[in-house]
Amino acid sequence: MGASPWQIIVRVMLPEATPSLVSGFVLTTITLIGYSAMADVVGGGGLGTLAYQYGFQRYQNDVMVITVVLLIIMVQIIQVVGDRIVARLSRR
């Protein structure tokens, strides 16, 4: 068609792959939040440590519930924003 390899990459392949790349980034971010909460329990510090030490070990259920709800809210916000970005970038 007369397009150079660079033009094929920039004008065809990259726009077609962008929604999948953003979706993968969102999924990776959500997975990292989950892994960091689990790592916090074993000494990483952060929300997982707060939920485990103060909520679980000291029987303060309100602290544990609040930290779990905060984690769920963070994940939901990231998921909704990511889905909207993917919907805008998608050409379907």
PyMOL Python script that loads the backbone (N, CA, C, O; Angstrom):
from pymol import cmd

cmd.read_pdbstr("""\
ATOM      1  N   MET A   1       0.807  -1.193   0.000  1.00  0.00           N
ATOM      2  CA  MET A   1       0.000   0.000   0.000  1.00  0.00           C
ATOM      3  C   MET A   1       0.854   1.263   0.000  1.00  0.00           C
ATOM      4  O   MET A   1       0.317   2.365  -0.111  1.00  0.00           O
ATOM      5  N   GLY A   2       2.146   1.128   0.120  1.00  0.00           N
ATOM      6  CA  GLY A   2       3.020   2.284   0.086  1.00  0.00           C
ATOM      7  C   GLY A   2       3.384   2.825   1.452  1.00  0.00           C
ATOM      8  O   GLY A   2       4.039   3.864   1.537  1.00  0.00           O
ATOM      9  N   ALA A   3       2.986   2.164   2.519  1.00  0.00           N
ATOM     10  CA  ALA A   3       3.317   2.634   3.862  1.00  0.00           C
ATOM     11  C   ALA A   3       4.635   2.021   4.306  1.00  0.00           C
ATOM     12  O   ALA A   3       4.928   0.857   4.033  1.00  0.00           O
ATOM     13  N   SER A   4       5.414   2.835   4.994  1.00  0.00           N
ATOM     14  CA  SER A   4       6.680   2.330   5.529  1.00  0.00           C
ATOM     15  C   SER A   4       6.391   1.489   6.779  1.00  0.00           C
ATOM     16  O   SER A   4       5.307   1.585   7.353  1.00  0.00           O
ATOM     17  N   PRO A   5       7.347   0.677   7.196  1.00  0.00           N
ATOM     18  CA  PRO A   5       7.132  -0.113   8.416  1.00  0.00           C
ATOM     19  C   PRO A   5       6.805   0.767   9.632  1.00  0.00           C
ATOM     20  O   PRO A   5       5.985   0.386  10.467  1.00  0.00           O
ATOM     21  N   TRP A   6       7.436   1.928   9.732  1.00  0.00           N
ATOM     22  CA  TRP A   6       7.164   2.841  10.850  1.00  0.00           C
ATOM     23  C   TRP A   6       5.718   3.342  10.801  1.00  0.00           C
ATOM     24  O   TRP A   6       5.059   3.416  11.838  1.00  0.00           O
ATOM     25  N   GLN A   7       5.225   3.681   9.631  1.00  0.00           N
ATOM     26  CA  GLN A   7       3.845   4.133   9.498  1.00  0.00           C
ATOM     27  C   GLN A   7       2.858   3.022   9.825  1.00  0.00           C
ATOM     28  O   GLN A   7       1.807   3.287  10.408  1.00  0.00           O
ATOM     29  N   ILE A   8       3.172   1.799   9.466  1.00  0.00           N
ATOM     30  CA  ILE A   8       2.302   0.666   9.792  1.00  0.00           C
ATOM     31  C   ILE A   8       2.217   0.489  11.308  1.00  0.00           C
ATOM     32  O   ILE A   8       1.142   0.252  11.859  1.00  0.00           O
ATOM     33  N   ILE A   9       3.363   0.608  11.966  1.00  0.00           N
ATOM     34  CA  ILE A   9       3.373   0.450  13.425  1.00  0.00           C
ATOM     35  C   ILE A   9       2.591   1.566  14.092  1.00  0.00           C
ATOM     36  O   ILE A   9       1.747   1.307  14.950  1.00  0.00           O
ATOM     37  N   VAL A  10       2.864   2.806  13.707  1.00  0.00           N
ATOM     38  CA  VAL A  10       2.271   3.957  14.399  1.00  0.00           C
ATOM     39  C   VAL A  10       0.794   4.141  14.057  1.00  0.00           C
ATOM     40  O   VAL A  10       0.000   4.475  14.937  1.00  0.00           O
ATOM     41  N   ARG A  11       0.415   3.931  12.812  1.00  0.00           N
ATOM     42  CA  ARG A  11      -0.961   4.245  12.401  1.00  0.00           C
ATOM     43  C   ARG A  11      -1.912   3.061  12.404  1.00  0.00           C
ATOM     44  O   ARG A  11      -3.128   3.250  12.367  1.00  0.00           O
ATOM     45  N   VAL A  12      -1.381   1.836  12.448  1.00  0.00           N
ATOM     46  CA  VAL A  12      -2.258   0.666  12.396  1.00  0.00           C
ATOM     47  C   VAL A  12      -2.118  -0.186  13.658  1.00  0.00           C
ATOM     48  O   VAL A  12      -3.090  -0.402  14.382  1.00  0.00           O
ATOM     49  N   MET A  13      -0.920  -0.658  13.909  1.00  0.00           N
ATOM     50  CA  MET A  13      -0.737  -1.624  14.993  1.00  0.00           C
ATOM     51  C   MET A  13      -0.914  -1.001  16.375  1.00  0.00           C
ATOM     52  O   MET A  13      -1.590  -1.584  17.224  1.00  0.00           O
ATOM     53  N   LEU A  14      -0.330   0.155  16.619  1.00  0.00           N
ATOM     54  CA  LEU A  14      -0.423   0.790  17.937  1.00  0.00           C
ATOM     55  C   LEU A  14      -1.847   1.198  18.298  1.00  0.00           C
ATOM     56  O   LEU A  14      -2.271   0.930  19.422  1.00  0.00           O
ATOM     57  N   PRO A  15      -2.616   1.839  17.398  1.00  0.00           N
ATOM     58  CA  PRO A  15      -4.008   2.147  17.756  1.00  0.00           C
ATOM     59  C   PRO A  15      -4.867   0.908  17.997  1.00  0.00           C
ATOM     60  O   PRO A  15      -5.787   0.945  18.814  1.00  0.00           O
ATOM     61  N   GLU A  16      -4.577  -0.189  17.297  1.00  0.00           N
ATOM     62  CA  GLU A  16      -5.342  -1.418  17.508  1.00  0.00           C
ATOM     63  C   GLU A  16      -4.978  -2.095  18.824  1.00  0.00           C
ATOM     64  O   GLU A  16      -5.820  -2.752  19.437  1.00  0.00           O
ATOM     65  N   ALA A  17      -3.738  -1.941  19.260  1.00  0.00           N
ATOM     66  CA  ALA A  17      -3.277  -2.613  20.474  1.00  0.00           C
ATOM     67  C   ALA A  17      -3.477  -1.782  21.732  1.00  0.00           C
ATOM     68  O   ALA A  17      -3.378  -2.324  22.833  1.00  0.00           O
ATOM     69  N   THR A  18      -3.751  -0.499  21.615  1.00  0.00           N
ATOM     70  CA  THR A  18      -3.844   0.381  22.780  1.00  0.00           C
ATOM     71  C   THR A  18      -4.909  -0.057  23.788  1.00  0.00           C
ATOM     72  O   THR A  18      -4.603  -0.077  24.980  1.00  0.00           O
ATOM     73  N   PRO A  19      -6.139  -0.408  23.395  1.00  0.00           N
ATOM     74  CA  PRO A  19      -7.112  -0.851  24.402  1.00  0.00           C
ATOM     75  C   PRO A  19      -6.654  -2.088  25.177  1.00  0.00           C
ATOM     76  O   PRO A  19      -6.887  -2.177  26.382  1.00  0.00           O
ATOM     77  N   SER A  20      -6.024  -3.020  24.521  1.00  0.00           N
ATOM     78  CA  SER A  20      -5.526  -4.213  25.203  1.00  0.00           C
ATOM     79  C   SER A  20      -4.381  -3.876  26.142  1.00  0.00           C
ATOM     80  O   SER A  20      -4.284  -4.443  27.231  1.00  0.00           O
ATOM     81  N   LEU A  21      -3.523  -2.968  25.737  1.00  0.00           N
ATOM     82  CA  LEU A  21      -2.420  -2.554  26.603  1.00  0.00           C
ATOM     83  C   LEU A  21      -2.935  -1.856  27.860  1.00  0.00           C
ATOM     84  O   LEU A  21      -2.438  -2.111  28.957  1.00  0.00           O
ATOM     85  N   VAL A  22      -3.923  -0.983  27.707  1.00  0.00           N
ATOM     86  CA  VAL A  22      -4.491  -0.281  28.863  1.00  0.00           C
ATOM     87  C   VAL A  22      -5.206  -1.267  29.772  1.00  0.00           C
ATOM     88  O   VAL A  22      -5.094  -1.176  30.995  1.00  0.00           O
ATOM     89  N   SER A  23      -5.935  -2.203  29.192  1.00  0.00           N
ATOM     90  CA  SER A  23      -6.622  -3.211  29.983  1.00  0.00           C
ATOM     91  C   SER A  23      -5.630  -4.063  30.768  1.00  0.00           C
ATOM     92  O   SER A  23      -5.874  -4.373  31.934  1.00  0.00           O
ATOM     93  N   GLY A  24      -4.543  -4.437  30.159  1.00  0.00           N
ATOM     94  CA  GLY A  24      -3.500  -5.189  30.853  1.00  0.00           C
ATOM     95  C   GLY A  24      -2.850  -4.393  31.960  1.00  0.00           C
ATOM     96  O   GLY A  24      -2.522  -4.943  33.012  1.00  0.00           O
ATOM     97  N   PHE A  25      -2.656  -3.090  31.737  1.00  0.00           N
ATOM     98  CA  PHE A  25      -2.093  -2.220  32.767  1.00  0.00           C
ATOM     99  C   PHE A  25      -3.025  -2.118  33.966  1.00  0.00           C
ATOM    100  O   PHE A  25      -2.570  -2.152  35.109  1.00  0.00           O
ATOM    101  N   VAL A  26      -4.325  -1.994  33.713  1.00  0.00           N
ATOM    102  CA  VAL A  26      -5.301  -1.913  34.800  1.00  0.00           C
ATOM    103  C   VAL A  26      -5.310  -3.213  35.596  1.00  0.00           C
ATOM    104  O   VAL A  26      -5.321  -3.187  36.826  1.00  0.00           O
ATOM    105  N   LEU A  27      -5.307  -4.327  34.915  1.00  0.00           N
ATOM    106  CA  LEU A  27      -5.299  -5.618  35.591  1.00  0.00           C
ATOM    107  C   LEU A  27      -4.033  -5.802  36.418  1.00  0.00           C
ATOM    108  O   LEU A  27      -4.088  -6.320  37.533  1.00  0.00           O
ATOM    109  N   THR A  28      -2.899  -5.383  35.880  1.00  0.00           N
ATOM    110  CA  THR A  28      -1.637  -5.476  36.618  1.00  0.00           C
ATOM    111  C   THR A  28      -1.660  -4.593  37.857  1.00  0.00           C
ATOM    112  O   THR A  28      -1.178  -5.001  38.913  1.00  0.00           O
ATOM    113  N   THR A  29      -2.209  -3.397  37.744  1.00  0.00           N
ATOM    114  CA  THR A  29      -2.295  -2.493  38.888  1.00  0.00           C
ATOM    115  C   THR A  29      -3.164  -3.083  39.991  1.00  0.00           C
ATOM    116  O   THR A  29      -2.799  -3.026  41.165  1.00  0.00           O
ATOM    117  N   ILE A  30      -4.303  -3.643  39.627  1.00  0.00           N
ATOM    118  CA  ILE A  30      -5.197  -4.252  40.613  1.00  0.00           C
ATOM    119  C   ILE A  30      -4.526  -5.454  41.272  1.00  0.00           C
ATOM    120  O   ILE A  30      -4.661  -5.653  42.479  1.00  0.00           O
ATOM    121  N   THR A  31      -3.816  -6.242  40.504  1.00  0.00           N
ATOM    122  CA  THR A  31      -3.108  -7.390  41.057  1.00  0.00           C
ATOM    123  C   THR A  31      -2.011  -6.948  42.022  1.00  0.00           C
ATOM    124  O   THR A  31      -1.808  -7.575  43.062  1.00  0.00           O
ATOM    125  N   LEU A  32      -1.307  -5.875  41.680  1.00  0.00           N
ATOM    126  CA  LEU A  32      -0.272  -5.367  42.569  1.00  0.00           C
ATOM    127  C   LEU A  32      -0.849  -4.845  43.881  1.00  0.00           C
ATOM    128  O   LEU A  32      -0.217  -4.983  44.928  1.00  0.00           O
ATOM    129  N   ILE A  33      -2.029  -4.253  43.841  1.00  0.00           N
ATOM    130  CA  ILE A  33      -2.675  -3.813  45.086  1.00  0.00           C
ATOM    131  C   ILE A  33      -2.974  -5.022  45.969  1.00  0.00           C
ATOM    132  O   ILE A  33      -2.730  -4.987  47.175  1.00  0.00           O
ATOM    133  N   GLY A  34      -3.493  -6.076  45.380  1.00  0.00           N
ATOM    134  CA  GLY A  34      -3.775  -7.289  46.146  1.00  0.00           C
ATOM    135  C   GLY A  34      -2.513  -7.913  46.717  1.00  0.00           C
ATOM    136  O   GLY A  34      -2.484  -8.314  47.880  1.00  0.00           O
ATOM    137  N   TYR A  35      -1.464  -7.997  45.894  1.00  0.00           N
ATOM    138  CA  TYR A  35      -0.216  -8.584  46.365  1.00  0.00           C
ATOM    139  C   TYR A  35       0.431  -7.720  47.443  1.00  0.00           C
ATOM    140  O   TYR A  35       1.006  -8.250  48.394  1.00  0.00           O
ATOM    141  N   SER A  36       0.345  -6.399  47.309  1.00  0.00           N
ATOM    142  CA  SER A  36       0.945  -5.540  48.324  1.00  0.00           C
ATOM    143  C   SER A  36       0.199  -5.653  49.649  1.00  0.00           C
ATOM    144  O   SER A  36       0.814  -5.583  50.712  1.00  0.00           O
ATOM    145  N   ALA A  37      -1.121  -5.827  49.597  1.00  0.00           N
ATOM    146  CA  ALA A  37      -1.869  -6.021  50.837  1.00  0.00           C
ATOM    147  C   ALA A  37      -1.468  -7.333  51.504  1.00  0.00           C
ATOM    148  O   ALA A  37      -1.373  -7.402  52.729  1.00  0.00           O
ATOM    149  N   MET A  38      -1.232  -8.375  50.704  1.00  0.00           N
ATOM    150  CA  MET A  38      -0.794  -9.650  51.276  1.00  0.00           C
ATOM    151  C   MET A  38       0.643  -9.556  51.792  1.00  0.00           C
ATOM    152  O   MET A  38       0.968 -10.145  52.823  1.00  0.00           O
ATOM    153  N   ALA A  39       1.499  -8.827  51.091  1.00  0.00           N
ATOM    154  CA  ALA A  39       2.886  -8.666  51.538  1.00  0.00           C
ATOM    155  C   ALA A  39       2.954  -7.815  52.797  1.00  0.00           C
ATOM    156  O   ALA A  39       3.844  -8.003  53.627  1.00  0.00           O
ATOM    157  N   ASP A  40       2.024  -6.884  52.947  1.00  0.00           N
ATOM    158  CA  ASP A  40       1.991  -6.053  54.144  1.00  0.00           C
ATOM    159  C   ASP A  40       1.751  -6.886  55.393  1.00  0.00           C
ATOM    160  O   ASP A  40       2.251  -6.552  56.466  1.00  0.00           O
ATOM    161  N   VAL A  41       1.001  -7.952  55.265  1.00  0.00           N
ATOM    162  CA  VAL A  41       0.697  -8.802  56.422  1.00  0.00           C
ATOM    163  C   VAL A  41       1.966  -9.452  56.956  1.00  0.00           C
ATOM    164  O   VAL A  41       2.105  -9.622  58.167  1.00  0.00           O
ATOM    165  N   VAL A  42       2.891  -9.818  56.079  1.00  0.00           N
ATOM    166  CA  VAL A  42       4.104 -10.494  56.518  1.00  0.00           C
ATOM    167  C   VAL A  42       5.271  -9.546  56.752  1.00  0.00           C
ATOM    168  O   VAL A  42       6.414  -9.992  56.844  1.00  0.00           O
ATOM    169  N   GLY A  43       5.006  -8.252  56.849  1.00  0.00           N
ATOM    170  CA  GLY A  43       6.057  -7.323  57.235  1.00  0.00           C
ATOM    171  C   GLY A  43       6.334  -6.196  56.280  1.00  0.00           C
ATOM    172  O   GLY A  43       7.303  -5.463  56.475  1.00  0.00           O
ATOM    173  N   GLY A  44       5.535  -6.025  55.263  1.00  0.00           N
ATOM    174  CA  GLY A  44       5.779  -4.964  54.298  1.00  0.00           C
ATOM    175  C   GLY A  44       5.297  -3.598  54.755  1.00  0.00           C
ATOM    176  O   GLY A  44       5.722  -2.584  54.202  1.00  0.00           O
ATOM    177  N   GLY A  45       4.426  -3.547  55.745  1.00  0.00           N
ATOM    178  CA  GLY A  45       3.858  -2.284  56.198  1.00  0.00           C
ATOM    179  C   GLY A  45       2.732  -1.840  55.290  1.00  0.00           C
ATOM    180  O   GLY A  45       2.678  -2.252  54.132  1.00  0.00           O
ATOM    181  N   GLY A  46       1.836  -1.013  55.785  1.00  0.00           N
ATOM    182  CA  GLY A  46       0.747  -0.497  54.971  1.00  0.00           C
ATOM    183  C   GLY A  46      -0.609  -0.959  55.446  1.00  0.00           C
ATOM    184  O   GLY A  46      -0.788  -1.284  56.620  1.00  0.00           O
ATOM    185  N   LEU A  47      -1.580  -0.990  54.520  1.00  0.00           N
ATOM    186  CA  LEU A  47      -2.952  -1.334  54.888  1.00  0.00           C
ATOM    187  C   LEU A  47      -3.103  -2.781  55.347  1.00  0.00           C
ATOM    188  O   LEU A  47      -3.907  -3.061  56.236  1.00  0.00           O
ATOM    189  N   GLY A  48      -2.357  -3.687  54.767  1.00  0.00           N
ATOM    190  CA  GLY A  48      -2.432  -5.079  55.185  1.00  0.00           C
ATOM    191  C   GLY A  48      -1.961  -5.276  56.612  1.00  0.00           C
ATOM    192  O   GLY A  48      -2.557  -6.042  57.370  1.00  0.00           O
ATOM    193  N   THR A  49      -0.890  -4.585  56.980  1.00  0.00           N
ATOM    194  CA  THR A  49      -0.391  -4.660  58.350  1.00  0.00           C
ATOM    195  C   THR A  49      -1.400  -4.066  59.313  1.00  0.00           C
ATOM    196  O   THR A  49      -1.638  -4.616  60.388  1.00  0.00           O
ATOM    197  N   LEU A  50      -1.988  -2.957  58.935  1.00  0.00           N
ATOM    198  CA  LEU A  50      -2.990  -2.318  59.785  1.00  0.00           C
ATOM    199  C   LEU A  50      -4.177  -3.245  60.005  1.00  0.00           C
ATOM    200  O   LEU A  50      -4.658  -3.397  61.128  1.00  0.00           O
ATOM    201  N   ALA A  51      -4.639  -3.856  58.939  1.00  0.00           N
ATOM    202  CA  ALA A  51      -5.788  -4.755  59.065  1.00  0.00           C
ATOM    203  C   ALA A  51      -5.441  -5.978  59.896  1.00  0.00           C
ATOM    204  O   ALA A  51      -6.265  -6.441  60.685  1.00  0.00           O
ATOM    205  N   TYR A  52      -4.248  -6.504  59.735  1.00  0.00           N
ATOM    206  CA  TYR A  52      -3.891  -7.727  60.444  1.00  0.00           C
ATOM    207  C   TYR A  52      -3.563  -7.470  61.913  1.00  0.00           C
ATOM    208  O   TYR A  52      -4.118  -8.128  62.793  1.00  0.00           O
ATOM    209  N   GLN A  53      -2.662  -6.515  62.187  1.00  0.00           N
ATOM    210  CA  GLN A  53      -2.218  -6.306  63.560  1.00  0.00           C
ATOM    211  C   GLN A  53      -3.290  -5.676  64.439  1.00  0.00           C
ATOM    212  O   GLN A  53      -3.536  -6.134  65.554  1.00  0.00           O
ATOM    213  N   TYR A  54      -3.918  -4.636  63.937  1.00  0.00           N
ATOM    214  CA  TYR A  54      -4.909  -3.942  64.768  1.00  0.00           C
ATOM    215  C   TYR A  54      -6.293  -4.561  64.650  1.00  0.00           C
ATOM    216  O   TYR A  54      -7.037  -4.610  65.629  1.00  0.00           O
ATOM    217  N   GLY A  55      -6.637  -5.025  63.479  1.00  0.00           N
ATOM    218  CA  GLY A  55      -7.975  -5.565  63.283  1.00  0.00           C
ATOM    219  C   GLY A  55      -8.122  -7.015  63.694  1.00  0.00           C
ATOM    220  O   GLY A  55      -9.055  -7.366  64.416  1.00  0.00           O
ATOM    221  N   PHE A  56      -7.212  -7.857  63.244  1.00  0.00           N
ATOM    222  CA  PHE A  56      -7.347  -9.289  63.479  1.00  0.00           C
ATOM    223  C   PHE A  56      -6.759  -9.709  64.824  1.00  0.00           C
ATOM    224  O   PHE A  56      -7.430 -10.384  65.605  1.00  0.00           O
ATOM    225  N   GLN A  57      -5.525  -9.321  65.101  1.00  0.00           N
ATOM    226  CA  GLN A  57      -4.866  -9.782  66.311  1.00  0.00           C
ATOM    227  C   GLN A  57      -5.406  -9.127  67.583  1.00  0.00           C
ATOM    228  O   GLN A  57      -5.381  -9.737  68.652  1.00  0.00           O
ATOM    229  N   ARG A  58      -5.887  -7.910  67.474  1.00  0.00           N
ATOM    230  CA  ARG A  58      -6.419  -7.216  68.655  1.00  0.00           C
ATOM    231  C   ARG A  58      -7.938  -7.250  68.720  1.00  0.00           C
ATOM    232  O   ARG A  58      -8.548  -6.592  69.562  1.00  0.00           O
ATOM    233  N   TYR A  59      -8.538  -8.013  67.835  1.00  0.00           N
ATOM    234  CA  TYR A  59      -9.997  -8.186  67.803  1.00  0.00           C
ATOM    235  C   TYR A  59     -10.748  -6.865  67.646  1.00  0.00           C
ATOM    236  O   TYR A  59     -11.809  -6.672  68.239  1.00  0.00           O
ATOM    237  N   GLN A  60     -10.197  -5.968  66.852  1.00  0.00           N
ATOM    238  CA  GLN A  60     -10.886  -4.719  66.530  1.00  0.00           C
ATOM    239  C   GLN A  60     -11.458  -4.871  65.119  1.00  0.00           C
ATOM    240  O   GLN A  60     -10.838  -4.497  64.124  1.00  0.00           O
ATOM    241  N   ASN A  61     -12.633  -5.419  65.079  1.00  0.00           N
ATOM    242  CA  ASN A  61     -13.241  -5.736  63.785  1.00  0.00           C
ATOM    243  C   ASN A  61     -13.535  -4.490  62.960  1.00  0.00           C
ATOM    244  O   ASN A  61     -13.509  -4.550  61.731  1.00  0.00           O
ATOM    245  N   ASP A  62     -13.814  -3.363  63.608  1.00  0.00           N
ATOM    246  CA  ASP A  62     -14.100  -2.152  62.857  1.00  0.00           C
ATOM    247  C   ASP A  62     -12.888  -1.692  62.050  1.00  0.00           C
ATOM    248  O   ASP A  62     -13.038  -1.229  60.920  1.00  0.00           O
ATOM    249  N   VAL A  63     -11.688  -1.815  62.621  1.00  0.00           N
ATOM    250  CA  VAL A  63     -10.470  -1.430  61.896  1.00  0.00           C
ATOM    251  C   VAL A  63     -10.252  -2.356  60.702  1.00  0.00           C
ATOM    252  O   VAL A  63      -9.906  -1.903  59.610  1.00  0.00           O
ATOM    253  N   MET A  64     -10.454  -3.645  60.917  1.00  0.00           N
ATOM    254  CA  MET A  64     -10.268  -4.607  59.837  1.00  0.00           C
ATOM    255  C   MET A  64     -11.274  -4.365  58.715  1.00  0.00           C
ATOM    256  O   MET A  64     -10.910  -4.403  57.540  1.00  0.00           O
ATOM    257  N   VAL A  65     -12.521  -4.121  59.064  1.00  0.00           N
ATOM    258  CA  VAL A  65     -13.552  -3.895  58.047  1.00  0.00           C
ATOM    259  C   VAL A  65     -13.262  -2.611  57.269  1.00  0.00           C
ATOM    260  O   VAL A  65     -13.424  -2.577  56.049  1.00  0.00           O
ATOM    261  N   ILE A  66     -12.841  -1.568  57.956  1.00  0.00           N
ATOM    262  CA  ILE A  66     -12.553  -0.295  57.283  1.00  0.00           C
ATOM    263  C   ILE A  66     -11.394  -0.452  56.301  1.00  0.00           C
ATOM    264  O   ILE A  66     -11.463   0.065  55.186  1.00  0.00           O
ATOM    265  N   THR A  67     -10.331  -1.158  56.694  1.00  0.00           N
ATOM    266  CA  THR A  67      -9.202  -1.321  55.771  1.00  0.00           C
ATOM    267  C   THR A  67      -9.577  -2.190  54.577  1.00  0.00           C
ATOM    268  O   THR A  67      -9.143  -1.918  53.458  1.00  0.00           O
ATOM    269  N   VAL A  68     -10.368  -3.218  54.793  1.00  0.00           N
ATOM    270  CA  VAL A  68     -10.807  -4.061  53.676  1.00  0.00           C
ATOM    271  C   VAL A  68     -11.698  -3.263  52.737  1.00  0.00           C
ATOM    272  O   VAL A  68     -11.583  -3.377  51.517  1.00  0.00           O
ATOM    273  N   VAL A  69     -12.586  -2.456  53.305  1.00  0.00           N
ATOM    274  CA  VAL A  69     -13.460  -1.618  52.477  1.00  0.00           C
ATOM    275  C   VAL A  69     -12.634  -0.604  51.689  1.00  0.00           C
ATOM    276  O   VAL A  69     -12.934  -0.343  50.524  1.00  0.00           O
ATOM    277  N   LEU A  70     -11.597  -0.027  52.304  1.00  0.00           N
ATOM    278  CA  LEU A  70     -10.720   0.903  51.585  1.00  0.00           C
ATOM    279  C   LEU A  70     -10.022   0.214  50.408  1.00  0.00           C
ATOM    280  O   LEU A  70      -9.912   0.785  49.322  1.00  0.00           O
ATOM    281  N   LEU A  71      -9.555  -1.007  50.631  1.00  0.00           N
ATOM    282  CA  LEU A  71      -8.923  -1.743  49.535  1.00  0.00           C
ATOM    283  C   LEU A  71      -9.916  -2.023  48.410  1.00  0.00           C
ATOM    284  O   LEU A  71      -9.576  -1.901  47.233  1.00  0.00           O
ATOM    285  N   ILE A  72     -11.124  -2.393  48.768  1.00  0.00           N
ATOM    286  CA  ILE A  72     -12.152  -2.666  47.752  1.00  0.00           C
ATOM    287  C   ILE A  72     -12.491  -1.399  46.978  1.00  0.00           C
ATOM    288  O   ILE A  72     -12.644  -1.441  45.757  1.00  0.00           O
ATOM    289  N   ILE A  73     -12.609  -0.274  47.676  1.00  0.00           N
ATOM    290  CA  ILE A  73     -12.911   0.996  47.006  1.00  0.00           C
ATOM    291  C   ILE A  73     -11.782   1.386  46.055  1.00  0.00           C
ATOM    292  O   ILE A  73     -12.039   1.848  44.943  1.00  0.00           O
ATOM    293  N   MET A  74     -10.528   1.202  46.491  1.00  0.00           N
ATOM    294  CA  MET A  74      -9.392   1.519  45.611  1.00  0.00           C
ATOM    295  C   MET A  74      -9.432   0.679  44.343  1.00  0.00           C
ATOM    296  O   MET A  74      -9.231   1.193  43.243  1.00  0.00           O
ATOM    297  N   VAL A  75      -9.690  -0.604  44.500  1.00  0.00           N
ATOM    298  CA  VAL A  75      -9.731  -1.495  43.339  1.00  0.00           C
ATOM    299  C   VAL A  75     -10.888  -1.126  42.417  1.00  0.00           C
ATOM    300  O   VAL A  75     -10.729  -1.122  41.196  1.00  0.00           O
ATOM    301  N   GLN A  76     -12.045  -0.816  42.985  1.00  0.00           N
ATOM    302  CA  GLN A  76     -13.199  -0.468  42.159  1.00  0.00           C
ATOM    303  C   GLN A  76     -12.973   0.826  41.386  1.00  0.00           C
ATOM    304  O   GLN A  76     -13.356   0.925  40.221  1.00  0.00           O
ATOM    305  N   ILE A  77     -12.357   1.814  42.020  1.00  0.00           N
ATOM    306  CA  ILE A  77     -12.082   3.077  41.329  1.00  0.00           C
ATOM    307  C   ILE A  77     -11.133   2.846  40.156  1.00  0.00           C
ATOM    308  O   ILE A  77     -11.361   3.349  39.056  1.00  0.00           O
ATOM    309  N   ILE A  78     -10.077   2.088  40.396  1.00  0.00           N
ATOM    310  CA  ILE A  78      -9.124   1.798  39.322  1.00  0.00           C
ATOM    311  C   ILE A  78      -9.805   1.022  38.199  1.00  0.00           C
ATOM    312  O   ILE A  78      -9.561   1.289  37.022  1.00  0.00           O
ATOM    313  N   GLN A  79     -10.652   0.068  38.556  1.00  0.00           N
ATOM    314  CA  GLN A  79     -11.334  -0.743  37.543  1.00  0.00           C
ATOM    315  C   GLN A  79     -12.290   0.095  36.703  1.00  0.00           C
ATOM    316  O   GLN A  79     -12.321  -0.044  35.481  1.00  0.00           O
ATOM    317  N   VAL A  80     -13.064   0.956  37.341  1.00  0.00           N
ATOM    318  CA  VAL A  80     -14.038   1.779  36.608  1.00  0.00           C
ATOM    319  C   VAL A  80     -13.330   2.767  35.691  1.00  0.00           C
ATOM    320  O   VAL A  80     -13.714   2.925  34.532  1.00  0.00           O
ATOM    321  N   VAL A  81     -12.302   3.429  36.201  1.00  0.00           N
ATOM    322  CA  VAL A  81     -11.566   4.392  35.376  1.00  0.00           C
ATOM    323  C   VAL A  81     -10.891   3.678  34.208  1.00  0.00           C
ATOM    324  O   VAL A  81     -10.922   4.169  33.079  1.00  0.00           O
ATOM    325  N   GLY A  82     -10.287   2.531  34.470  1.00  0.00           N
ATOM    326  CA  GLY A  82      -9.648   1.764  33.403  1.00  0.00           C
ATOM    327  C   GLY A  82     -10.631   1.298  32.353  1.00  0.00           C
ATOM    328  O   GLY A  82     -10.342   1.359  31.158  1.00  0.00           O
ATOM    329  N   ASP A  83     -11.806   0.826  32.790  1.00  0.00           N
ATOM    330  CA  ASP A  83     -12.819   0.378  31.827  1.00  0.00           C
ATOM    331  C   ASP A  83     -13.305   1.530  30.954  1.00  0.00           C
ATOM    332  O   ASP A  83     -13.541   1.348  29.760  1.00  0.00           O
ATOM    333  N   ARG A  84     -13.452   2.700  31.538  1.00  0.00           N
ATOM    334  CA  ARG A  84     -13.892   3.854  30.744  1.00  0.00           C
ATOM    335  C   ARG A  84     -12.834   4.278  29.736  1.00  0.00           C
ATOM    336  O   ARG A  84     -13.160   4.658  28.612  1.00  0.00           O
ATOM    337  N   ILE A  85     -11.576   4.214  30.132  1.00  0.00           N
ATOM    338  CA  ILE A  85     -10.500   4.560  29.201  1.00  0.00           C
ATOM    339  C   ILE A  85     -10.458   3.550  28.057  1.00  0.00           C
ATOM    340  O   ILE A  85     -10.300   3.926  26.896  1.00  0.00           O
ATOM    341  N   VAL A  86     -10.600   2.271  28.387  1.00  0.00           N
ATOM    342  CA  VAL A  86     -10.602   1.233  27.350  1.00  0.00           C
ATOM    343  C   VAL A  86     -11.791   1.415  26.422  1.00  0.00           C
ATOM    344  O   VAL A  86     -11.657   1.229  25.212  1.00  0.00           O
ATOM    345  N   ALA A  87     -12.956   1.774  26.959  1.00  0.00           N
ATOM    346  CA  ALA A  87     -14.142   1.979  26.124  1.00  0.00           C
ATOM    347  C   ALA A  87     -13.947   3.154  25.165  1.00  0.00           C
ATOM    348  O   ALA A  87     -14.417   3.112  24.028  1.00  0.00           O
ATOM    349  N   ARG A  88     -13.258   4.194  25.617  1.00  0.00           N
ATOM    350  CA  ARG A  88     -13.004   5.335  24.733  1.00  0.00           C
ATOM    351  C   ARG A  88     -11.998   4.992  23.644  1.00  0.00           C
ATOM    352  O   ARG A  88     -12.116   5.447  22.507  1.00  0.00           O
ATOM    353  N   LEU A  89     -11.011   4.186  24.004  1.00  0.00           N
ATOM    354  CA  LEU A  89      -9.981   3.845  23.032  1.00  0.00           C
ATOM    355  C   LEU A  89     -10.405   2.760  22.065  1.00  0.00           C
ATOM    356  O   LEU A  89      -9.834   2.637  20.981  1.00  0.00           O
ATOM    357  N   SER A  90     -11.387   1.980  22.439  1.00  0.00           N
ATOM    358  CA  SER A  90     -11.824   0.864  21.606  1.00  0.00           C
ATOM    359  C   SER A  90     -12.589   1.369  20.391  1.00  0.00           C
ATOM    360  O   SER A  90     -13.363   2.322  20.488  1.00  0.00           O
ATOM    361  N   ARG A  91     -12.375   0.742  19.273  1.00  0.00           N
ATOM    362  CA  ARG A  91     -13.028   1.164  18.020  1.00  0.00           C
ATOM    363  C   ARG A  91     -14.151   0.252  17.633  1.00  0.00           C
ATOM    364  O   ARG A  91     -14.594   0.275  16.485  1.00  0.00           O
ATOM    365  N   ARG A  92     -14.631  -0.554  18.554  1.00  0.00           N
ATOM    366  CA  ARG A  92     -15.718  -1.490  18.240  1.00  0.00           C
ATOM    367  C   ARG A  92     -17.042  -0.854  18.407  1.00  0.00           C
ATOM    368  O   ARG A  92     -18.069  -1.497  18.185  1.00  0.00           O
TER     369      ARG A  92
END
""", "prot")
cmd.dss("prot")
cmd.show_as("cartoon", "prot")
cmd.util.cbc("prot")
cmd.orient("prot")
